[in-house]
Amino acid sequence: MASEDDEEIGEKVDKVIPVPSTEPLFTPFLTTLPLQLFAYYIGAMRGADVDQPRNLAKSVTVE
């Protein structure tokens, strides 16, 4: 993940997910959704059950 105007990273990697340049305070808002979608699609490609992750019920119900 890199800002749209970052040309140096494009020379070092095969794929880049560009995000708009903004104030550092707002960067998490622009990067969270693409990273969550990336994790979702990688999990789906690996055959993981993306709707019910392992140990979810245990961590939610433990008091």
C-alpha positions, 0 to 999 in steps of 0.5 A, spaced: 500 500 500 502 506 497 500 513 496 498 515 489 504 519 488 509 514 490 513 512 484 519 509 488 515 503 491 513 501 484 520 500 482 521 495 488 514 491 488 510 487 483 503 490 485 501 496 489 495 498 492 494 506 491 491 510 496 490 518 495 495 522 499 492 525 505 494 528 512 497 523 516 491 523 521 486 521 516 491 515 513 487 510 517 481 511 514 483 510 507 487 504 508 483 500 512 477 498 507 482 496 502 486 492 507 480 488 509 478 487 502 485 484 501 485 479 507 478 477 505 479 475 498 486 472 500 482 468 505 477 466 500 482 464 495 485 459 501 479 456 502 478 459 509 471 460 512 471 467 511 464 468 514 465 464 521 473 465 523 476 460 527 475 461 535 470 467 534 465 464 538 470 463 544 473 470 544 466 473 543 462 469 549 468 468 554 467 473 560 
